[in-house]
Amino acid sequence: MTTATTIIPNHSGARLLTVTWLANQNRAREITSPILAWEVAPDRDPRPVTLLGDLDRLAWAVIAEGGLGFIPGETVFLAREQAVRELTVRAKELAGLSA
């Protein structure tokens, strides 16, 4: 059975924050991107659609206006700084390093 995916335009002003660990420089790189839409499918958490493409290999969170952040269905961050700290740990794990 195939499940349908729905794309809903984003008008919230929220942005996507991604953090990538640059092992050769021993630092994290942050990229903030507009969210174009939300991908909604049965039995899955909503996922943002951005110009960054596939998010599966990125540590990411959604940052709303005012700094509140979240990863759909998983974690809520009260401030952008909390999101950056958590995403840096996740980015290191994705790069194959322990936090």
Secondary structure, 3 states (H helix, E strand, C coil): CCCCCEEEECCCCCEEEEEEEECCCCEEEEEEEECCEEEECCCCCCEEECCCCCCCCCEEEEECCCCCEEECCCEEECCHHHHHHHHHHHHHHHCCCCC
